[in-house]
Amino acid sequence: MVSENAVIVFARRGCCMSHVVRRLLLGLGVNPAVHEVDEEDEAGVLDELEMIINKPNTGIDLDHHQKVQFPAVFIGGTLFGGLDRIMATHITGDLIPVLKQAKALWL
């Protein structure tokens, strides 16, 4: 799923922070794929996402193991971050170029 979508948001079902991320992206003209996770599936999904981003040959140093938290936003097939990173890059004006580079925006 991560590699097949320009932007995908993995979110805890009913989470208000996930809703904010989704609304911001929609407001910018991005139609993100959203995968909502039920509470009983959270641990398994987080483990899978961590295996994806921390596997060998990805250029990520395993000594600096990344922890994934919801909402987890993947842009262009790589973990971009959560609400804090999305908001910070939006405020600085750096989010739109990132989205364009991932082909999530064309204008």
N, CA, C and O atoms as a GROMACS GRO file, in nm:
protein
  428
    1MET      N    1   0.082  -0.120   0.000
    1MET     CA    2   0.000   0.000   0.000
    1MET      C    3   0.086   0.126   0.000
    1MET      O    4   0.055   0.223  -0.069
    2VAL      N    5   0.194   0.124   0.077
    2VAL     CA    6   0.280   0.242   0.091
    2VAL      C    7   0.339   0.281  -0.044
    2VAL      O    8   0.338   0.398  -0.080
    3SER      N    9   0.391   0.184  -0.119
    3SER     CA   10   0.457   0.216  -0.245
    3SER      C   11   0.359   0.243  -0.358
    3SER      O   12   0.398   0.299  -0.460
    4GLU      N   13   0.233   0.206  -0.342
    4GLU     CA   14   0.135   0.222  -0.448
    4GLU      C   15   0.062   0.356  -0.445
    4GLU      O   16  -0.010   0.389  -0.538
    5ASN      N   17   0.080   0.435  -0.339
    5ASN     CA   18   0.009   0.563  -0.324
    5ASN      C   19   0.109   0.677  -0.306
    5ASN      O   20   0.207   0.664  -0.233
    6ALA      N   21   0.081   0.788  -0.374
    6ALA     CA   22   0.168   0.905  -0.359
    6ALA      C   23   0.166   0.954  -0.214
    6ALA      O   24   0.269   0.990  -0.158
    7VAL      N   25   0.046   0.953  -0.155
    7VAL     CA   26   0.031   0.993  -0.014
    7VAL      C   27  -0.066   0.896   0.051
    7VAL      O   28  -0.177   0.874   0.003
    8ILE      N   29  -0.023   0.838   0.162
    8ILE     CA   30  -0.112   0.750   0.239
    8ILE      C   31  -0.098   0.785   0.387
    8ILE      O   32   0.011   0.808   0.438
    9VAL      N   33  -0.212   0.789   0.452
    9VAL     CA   34  -0.217   0.820   0.595
    9VAL      C   35  -0.267   0.695   0.668
    9VAL      O   36  -0.376   0.645   0.640
   10PHE      N   37  -0.185   0.646   0.760
   10PHE     CA   38  -0.228   0.537   0.847
   10PHE      C   39  -0.276   0.602   0.975
   10PHE      O   40  -0.201   0.674   1.041
   11ALA      N   41  -0.402   0.576   1.010
   11ALA     CA   42  -0.463   0.649   1.119
   11ALA      C   43  -0.539   0.557   1.213
   11ALA      O   44  -0.593   0.454   1.172
   12ARG      N   45  -0.541   0.596   1.337
   12ARG     CA   46  -0.624   0.530   1.436
   12ARG      C   47  -0.769   0.569   1.406
   12ARG      O   48  -0.798   0.688   1.389
   13ARG      N   49  -0.857   0.472   1.399
   13ARG     CA   50  -0.998   0.499   1.368
   13ARG      C   51  -1.055   0.600   1.467
   13ARG      O   52  -1.047   0.582   1.589
   14GLY      N   53  -1.113   0.708   1.412
   14GLY     CA   54  -1.176   0.810   1.495
   14GLY      C   55  -1.082   0.913   1.557
   14GLY      O   56  -1.126   0.996   1.636
   15CYS      N   57  -0.954   0.909   1.522
   15CYS     CA   58  -0.856   1.000   1.582
   15CYS      C   59  -0.870   1.141   1.523
   15CYS      O   60  -0.871   1.157   1.401
   16CYS      N   61  -0.881   1.241   1.609
   16CYS     CA   62  -0.898   1.378   1.562
   16CYS      C   63  -0.772   1.431   1.493
   16CYS      O   64  -0.783   1.510   1.399
   17MET      N   65  -0.654   1.389   1.536
   17MET     CA   66  -0.530   1.433   1.471
   17MET      C   67  -0.522   1.380   1.329
   17MET      O   68  -0.474   1.448   1.238
   18SER      N   69  -0.568   1.258   1.309
   18SER     CA   70  -0.570   1.201   1.176
   18SER      C   71  -0.667   1.277   1.086
   18SER      O   72  -0.641   1.296   0.968
   19HIS      N   73  -0.777   1.319   1.145
   19HIS     CA   74  -0.876   1.397   1.070
   19HIS      C   75  -0.814   1.531   1.027
   19HIS      O   76  -0.837   1.575   0.914
   20VAL      N   77  -0.738   1.594   1.113
   20VAL     CA   78  -0.672   1.721   1.081
   20VAL      C   79  -0.574   1.703   0.966
   20VAL      O   80  -0.571   1.784   0.873
   21VAL      N   81  -0.493   1.597   0.971
   21VAL     CA   82  -0.397   1.570   0.863
   21VAL      C   83  -0.471   1.550   0.731
   21VAL      O   84  -0.434   1.609   0.629
   22ARG      N   85  -0.574   1.470   0.733
   22ARG     CA   86  -0.651   1.443   0.612
   22ARG      C   87  -0.713   1.571   0.556
   22ARG      O   88  -0.706   1.595   0.436
   23ARG      N   89  -0.775   1.652   0.642
   23ARG     CA   90  -0.839   1.777   0.597
   23ARG      C   91  -0.736   1.875   0.540
   23ARG      O   92  -0.764   1.943   0.442
   24LEU      N   93  -0.619   1.883   0.601
   24LEU     CA   94  -0.515   1.972   0.549
   24LEU      C   95  -0.473   1.927   0.409
   24LEU      O   96  -0.464   2.009   0.318
   25LEU      N   97  -0.447   1.798   0.393
   25LEU     CA   98  -0.406   1.748   0.263
   25LEU      C   99  -0.515   1.768   0.158
   25LEU      O  100  -0.486   1.808   0.045
   26LEU      N  101  -0.639   1.741   0.194
   26LEU     CA  102  -0.750   1.764   0.102
   26LEU      C  103  -0.760   1.911   0.065
   26LEU      O  104  -0.786   1.945  -0.050
   27GLY      N  105  -0.740   1.999   0.162
   27GLY     CA  106  -0.744   2.143   0.137
   27GLY      C  107  -0.636   2.191   0.043
   27GLY      O  108  -0.654   2.291  -0.026
   28LEU      N  109  -0.524   2.119   0.039
   28LEU     CA  110  -0.415   2.153  -0.052
   28LEU      C  111  -0.436   2.094  -0.192
   28LEU      O  112  -0.362   2.124  -0.285
   29GLY      N  113  -0.539   2.009  -0.206
   29GLY     CA  114  -0.566   1.948  -0.335
   29GLY      C  115  -0.515   1.806  -0.349
   29GLY      O  116  -0.518   1.749  -0.458
   30VAL      N  117  -0.468   1.749  -0.239
   30VAL     CA  118  -0.420   1.611  -0.239
   30VAL      C  119  -0.533   1.521  -0.193
   30VAL      O  120  -0.604   1.552  -0.097
   31ASN      N  121  -0.549   1.409  -0.261
   31ASN     CA  122  -0.650   1.312  -0.219
   31ASN      C  123  -0.576   1.191  -0.162
   31ASN      O  124  -0.552   1.094  -0.232
   32PRO      N  125  -0.540   1.197  -0.032
   32PRO     CA  126  -0.460   1.090   0.025
   32PRO      C  127  -0.540   0.962   0.043
   32PRO      O  128  -0.660   0.965   0.073
   33ALA      N  129  -0.473   0.851   0.026
   33ALA     CA  130  -0.534   0.724   0.067
   33ALA      C  131  -0.528   0.723   0.219
   33ALA      O  132  -0.427   0.763   0.278
   34VAL      N  133  -0.633   0.679   0.282
   34VAL     CA  134  -0.638   0.673   0.428
   34VAL      C  135  -0.669   0.530   0.469
   34VAL      O  136  -0.768   0.471   0.425
   35HIS      N  137  -0.583   0.476   0.553
   35HIS     CA  138  -0.605   0.342   0.607
   35HIS      C  139  -0.631   0.356   0.757
   35HIS      O  140  -0.539   0.383   0.834
   36GLU      N  141  -0.757   0.339   0.796
   36GLU     CA  142  -0.791   0.350   0.938
   36GLU      C  143  -0.772   0.216   1.006
   36GLU      O  144  -0.810   0.111   0.953
   37VAL      N  145  -0.712   0.221   1.122
   37VAL     CA  146  -0.677   0.101   1.196
   37VAL      C  147  -0.761   0.092   1.322
   37VAL      O  148  -0.770   0.188   1.399
   38ASP      N  149  -0.822  -0.024   1.343
   38ASP     CA  150  -0.897  -0.048   1.465
   38ASP      C  151  -0.801  -0.069   1.581
   38ASP      O  152  -0.687  -0.112   1.562
   39GLU      N  153  -0.848  -0.040   1.701
   39GLU     CA  154  -0.763  -0.048   1.820
   39GLU      C  155  -0.696  -0.184   1.837
   39GLU      O  156  -0.579  -0.192   1.873
   40GLU      N  157  -0.771  -0.292   1.810
   40GLU     CA  158  -0.713  -0.425   1.830
   40GLU      C  159  -0.606  -0.460   1.727
   40GLU      O  160  -0.530  -0.555   1.747
   41ASP      N  161  -0.599  -0.384   1.617
   41ASP     CA  162  -0.499  -0.411   1.512
   41ASP      C  163  -0.381  -0.315   1.517
   41ASP      O  164  -0.287  -0.330   1.438
   42GLU      N  165  -0.382  -0.217   1.606
   42GLU     CA  166  -0.280  -0.113   1.609
   42GLU      C  167  -0.139  -0.167   1.622
   42GLU      O  168  -0.051  -0.130   1.544
   43ALA      N  169  -0.114  -0.254   1.717
   43ALA     CA  170   0.021  -0.303   1.742
   43ALA      C  171   0.077  -0.375   1.619
   43ALA      O  172   0.192  -0.353   1.581
   44GLY      N  173  -0.003  -0.459   1.556
   44GLY     CA  174   0.042  -0.532   1.438
   44GLY      C  175   0.073  -0.440   1.321
   44GLY      O  176   0.173  -0.459   1.252
   45VAL      N  177  -0.011  -0.341   1.299
   45VAL     CA  178   0.011  -0.246   1.188
   45VAL      C  179   0.135  -0.162   1.215
   45VAL      O  180   0.215  -0.141   1.124
   46LEU      N  181   0.152  -0.115   1.338
   46LEU     CA  182   0.271  -0.037   1.371
   46LEU      C  183   0.398  -0.119   1.352
   46LEU      O  184   0.498  -0.069   1.300
   47ASP      N  185   0.395  -0.246   1.392
   47ASP     CA  186   0.511  -0.334   1.373
   47ASP      C  187   0.543  -0.350   1.225
   47ASP      O  188   0.659  -0.345   1.186
   48GLU      N  189   0.440  -0.371   1.142
   48GLU     CA  190   0.461  -0.385   0.998
   48GLU      C  191   0.521  -0.260   0.937
   48GLU      O  192   0.613  -0.267   0.857
   49LEU      N  193   0.468  -0.144   0.975
   49LEU     CA  194   0.520  -0.018   0.922
   49LEU      C  195   0.664   0.004   0.964
   49LEU      O  196   0.745   0.051   0.884
   50GLU      N  197   0.698  -0.029   1.088
   50GLU     CA  198   0.835  -0.014   1.134
   50GLU      C  199   0.929  -0.108   1.058
   50GLU      O  200   1.043  -0.071   1.029
   51MET      N  201   0.883  -0.228   1.027
   51MET     CA  202   0.965  -0.320   0.949
   51MET      C  203   0.990  -0.265   0.809
   51MET      O  204   1.100  -0.279   0.754
   52ILE      N  205   0.889  -0.201   0.750
   52ILE     CA  206   0.904  -0.144   0.617
   52ILE      C  207   1.009  -0.033   0.617
   52ILE      O  208   1.098  -0.031   0.531
   53ILE      N  209   1.000   0.058   0.712
   53ILE     CA  210   1.090   0.173   0.709
   53ILE      C  211   1.229   0.144   0.766
   53ILE      O  212   1.322   0.220   0.740
   54ASN      N  213   1.244   0.037   0.841
   54ASN     CA  214   1.373   0.007   0.902
   54ASN      C  215   1.442  -0.115   0.843
   54ASN      O  216   1.540  -0.164   0.898
   55LYS      N  217   1.390  -0.166   0.732
   55LYS     CA  218   1.452  -0.284   0.672
   55LYS      C  219   1.586  -0.248   0.607
   55LYS      O  220   1.606  -0.134   0.566
   56PRO      N  221   1.677  -0.345   0.598
   56PRO     CA  222   1.806  -0.320   0.534
   56PRO      C  223   1.788  -0.277   0.388
   56PRO      O  224   1.686  -0.307   0.325
   57ASN      N  225   1.888  -0.208   0.336
   57ASN     CA  226   1.891  -0.162   0.197
   57ASN      C  227   1.793  -0.049   0.168
   57ASN      O  228   1.761  -0.023   0.053
   58THR      N  229   1.746   0.020   0.272
   58THR     CA  230   1.659   0.134   0.248
   58THR      C  231   1.735   0.264   0.270
   58THR      O  232   1.680   0.373   0.251
   59GLY      N  233   1.861   0.253   0.310
   59GLY     CA  234   1.939   0.373   0.336
   59GLY      C  235   1.917   0.427   0.476
   59GLY      O  236   1.973   0.531   0.512
   60ILE      N  237   1.836   0.360   0.556
   60ILE     CA  238   1.810   0.405   0.692
   60ILE      C  239   1.904   0.331   0.786
   60ILE      O  240   1.915   0.208   0.780
   61ASP      N  241   1.971   0.405   0.870
   61ASP     CA  242   2.064   0.348   0.966
   61ASP      C  243   1.986   0.277   1.076
   61ASP      O  244   1.909   0.340   1.149
   62LEU      N  245   2.007   0.146   1.088
   62LEU     CA  246   1.933   0.068   1.186
   62LEU      C  247   1.967   0.104   1.330
   62LEU      O  248   1.892   0.072   1.422
   63ASP      N  249   2.082   0.172   1.352
   63ASP     CA  250   2.114   0.216   1.487
   63ASP      C  251   2.023   0.328   1.533
   63ASP      O  252   2.012   0.356   1.652
   64HIS      N  253   1.957   0.392   1.438
   64HIS     CA  254   1.863   0.500   1.470
   64HIS      C  255   1.724   0.454   1.430
   64HIS      O  256   1.657   0.519   1.348
   65HIS      N  257   1.681   0.345   1.488
   65HIS     CA  258   1.552   0.282   1.457
   65HIS      C  259   1.439   0.382   1.474
   65HIS      O  260   1.424   0.444   1.580
   66GLN      N  261   1.358   0.397   1.370
   66GLN     CA  262   1.246   0.490   1.376
   66GLN      C  263   1.124   0.421   1.434
   66GLN      O  264   1.094   0.307   1.401
   67LYS      N  265   1.054   0.493   1.521
   67LYS     CA  266   0.928   0.447   1.576
   67LYS      C  267   0.816   0.515   1.499
   67LYS      O  268   0.822   0.635   1.473
   68VAL      N  269   0.716   0.438   1.464
   68VAL     CA  270   0.602   0.491   1.392
   68VAL      C  271   0.490   0.514   1.491
   68VAL      O  272   0.465   0.432   1.580
   69GLN      N  273   0.423   0.628   1.476
   69GLN     CA  274   0.306   0.660   1.558
   69GLN      C  275   0.196   0.706   1.466
   69GLN      O  276   0.221   0.754   1.356
   70PHE      N  277   0.072   0.691   1.512
   70PHE     CA  278  -0.042   0.738   1.433
   70PHE      C  279  -0.069   0.884   1.464
   70PHE      O  280  -0.053   0.925   1.579
   71PRO      N  281  -0.109   0.964   1.368
   71PRO     CA  282  -0.116   0.931   1.227
   71PRO      C  283   0.023   0.925   1.165
   71PRO      O  284   0.110   1.008   1.196
   72ALA      N  285   0.044   0.829   1.078
   72ALA     CA  286   0.170   0.813   1.007
   72ALA      C  287   0.145   0.846   0.861
   72ALA      O  288   0.066   0.780   0.794
   73VAL      N  289   0.213   0.949   0.811
   73VAL     CA  290   0.195   0.994   0.674
   73VAL      C  291   0.315   0.951   0.591
   73VAL      O  292   0.430   0.984   0.622
   74PHE      N  293   0.287   0.877   0.486
   74PHE     CA  294   0.390   0.836   0.391
   74PHE      C  295   0.370   0.917   0.264
   74PHE      O  296   0.260   0.921   0.209
   75ILE      N  297   0.476   0.982   0.219
   75ILE     CA  298   0.472   1.060   0.096
   75ILE      C  299   0.580   1.004   0.004
   75ILE      O  300   0.697   0.995   0.042
   76GLY      N  301   0.540   0.968  -0.116
   76GLY     CA  302   0.636   0.914  -0.212
   76GLY      C  303   0.698   0.784  -0.168
   76GLY      O  304   0.812   0.754  -0.204
   77GLY      N  305   0.625   0.706  -0.091
   77GLY     CA  306   0.673   0.574  -0.050
   77GLY      C  307   0.760   0.572   0.074
   77GLY      O  308   0.803   0.465   0.116
   78THR      N  309   0.787   0.689   0.133
   78THR     CA  310   0.868   0.691   0.254
   78THR      C  311   0.792   0.762   0.366
   78THR      O  312   0.706   0.846   0.342
   79LEU      N  313   0.826   0.725   0.489
   79LEU     CA  314   0.763   0.787   0.605
   79LEU      C  315   0.801   0.934   0.610
   79LEU      O  316   0.920   0.968   0.617
   80PHE      N  317   0.701   1.021   0.606
   80PHE     CA  318   0.725   1.164   0.614
   80PHE      C  319   0.716   1.209   0.760
   80PHE      O  320   0.797   1.290   0.805
   81GLY      N  321   0.618   1.158   0.832
   81GLY     CA  322   0.602   1.193   0.972
   81GLY      C  323   0.457   1.195   1.011
   81GLY      O  324   0.372   1.138   0.944
   82GLY      N  325   0.430   1.261   1.120
   82GLY     CA  326   0.295   1.270   1.171
   82GLY      C  327   0.241   1.411   1.160
   82GLY      O  328   0.289   1.490   1.078
   83LEU      N  329   0.143   1.442   1.241
   83LEU     CA  330   0.078   1.572   1.236
   83LEU      C  331   0.179   1.686   1.257
   83LEU      O  332   0.172   1.786   1.187
   84ASP      N  333   0.271   1.671   1.352
   84ASP     CA  334   0.366   1.779   1.380
   84ASP      C  335   0.453   1.812   1.260
   84ASP      O  336   0.476   1.929   1.230
   85ARG      N  337   0.501   1.710   1.190
   85ARG     CA  338   0.586   1.734   1.072
   85ARG      C  339   0.505   1.791   0.957
   85ARG      O  340   0.552   1.880   0.887
   86ILE      N  341   0.384   1.741   0.936
   86ILE     CA  342   0.298   1.793   0.830
   86ILE      C  343   0.269   1.941   0.854
   86ILE      O  344   0.281   2.022   0.762
   87MET      N  345   0.232   1.975   0.976
   87MET     CA  346   0.199   2.115   1.008
   87MET      C  347   0.322   2.204   0.996
   87MET      O  348   0.314   2.314   0.940
   88ALA      N  349   0.436   2.159   1.047
   88ALA     CA  350   0.558   2.240   1.042
   88ALA      C  351   0.600   2.268   0.898
   88ALA      O  352   0.636   2.381   0.864
   89THR      N  353   0.596   2.167   0.813
   89THR     CA  354   0.638   2.188   0.674
   89THR      C  355   0.533   2.270   0.597
   89THR      O  356   0.568   2.343   0.504
   90HIS      N  357   0.408   2.258   0.635
   90HIS     CA  358   0.305   2.341   0.572
   90HIS      C  359   0.325   2.487   0.609
   90HIS      O  360   0.317   2.575   0.523
   91ILE      N  361   0.352   2.514   0.735
   91ILE     CA  362   0.371   2.652   0.783
   91ILE      C  363   0.492   2.716   0.716
   91ILE      O  364   0.489   2.834   0.683
   92THR      N  365   0.600   2.640   0.697
   92THR     CA  366   0.720   2.696   0.635
   92THR      C  367   0.709   2.705   0.483
   92THR      O  368   0.795   2.764   0.417
   93GLY      N  369   0.604   2.645   0.426
   93GLY     CA  370   0.587   2.648   0.281
   93GLY      C  371   0.658   2.536   0.209
   93GLY      O  372   0.662   2.535   0.086
   94ASP      N  373   0.713   2.442   0.283
   94ASP     CA  374   0.790   2.333   0.222
   94ASP      C  375   0.706   2.210   0.187
   94ASP      O  376   0.755   2.120   0.119
   95LEU      N  377   0.581   2.205   0.232
   95LEU     CA  378   0.499   2.085   0.208
   95LEU      C  379   0.458   2.072   0.062
   95LEU      O  380   0.463   1.962   0.007
   96ILE      N  381   0.417   2.180   0.000
   96ILE     CA  382   0.370   2.171  -0.139
   96ILE      C  383   0.481   2.122  -0.232
   96ILE      O  384   0.453   2.036  -0.315
   97PRO      N  385   0.605   2.171  -0.224
   97PRO     CA  386   0.710   2.114  -0.309
   97PRO      C  387   0.733   1.965  -0.286
   97PRO      O  388   0.759   1.890  -0.380
   98VAL      N  389   0.722   1.921  -0.161
   98VAL     CA  390   0.738   1.778  -0.131
   98VAL      C  391   0.626   1.698  -0.198
   98VAL      O  392   0.650   1.592  -0.256
   99LEU      N  393   0.504   1.749  -0.190
   99LEU     CA  394   0.389   1.681  -0.250
   99LEU      C  395   0.400   1.680  -0.403
   99LEU      O  396   0.363   1.582  -0.467
  100LYS      N  397   0.450   1.789  -0.460
  100LYS     CA  398   0.470   1.794  -0.606
  100LYS      C  399   0.575   1.693  -0.650
  100LYS      O  400   0.558   1.625  -0.751
  101GLN      N  401   0.682   1.683  -0.575
  101GLN     CA  402   0.789   1.590  -0.608
  101GLN      C  403   0.739   1.446  -0.604
  101GLN      O  404   0.784   1.362  -0.682
  102ALA      N  405   0.646   1.417  -0.513
  102ALA     CA  406   0.590   1.282  -0.501
  102ALA      C  407   0.478   1.258  -0.601
  102ALA      O  408   0.418   1.150  -0.604
  103LYS      N  409   0.449   1.360  -0.683
  103LYS     CA  410   0.342   1.354  -0.783
  103LYS      C  411   0.204   1.341  -0.720
  103LYS      O  412   0.113   1.279  -0.777
  104ALA      N  413   0.189   1.400  -0.602
  104ALA     CA  414   0.060   1.405  -0.536
  104ALA      C  415  -0.014   1.532  -0.575
  104ALA      O  416  -0.136   1.542  -0.560
  105LEU      N  417   0.061   1.631  -0.626
  105LEU     CA  418   0.006   1.757  -0.676
  105LEU      C  419   0.066   1.785  -0.812
  105LEU      O  420   0.183   1.755  -0.837
  106TRP      N  421  -0.013   1.844  -0.899
  106TRP     CA  422   0.038   1.877  -1.032
  106TRP      C  423   0.044   2.025  -1.057
  106TRP      O  424   0.114   2.068  -1.149
  107LEU      N  425  -0.027   2.105  -0.980
  107LEU     CA  426  -0.030   2.250  -1.003
  107LEU      C  427   0.068   2.323  -0.915
  107LEU      O  428   0.078   2.445  -0.921
   0.00000   0.00000   0.00000
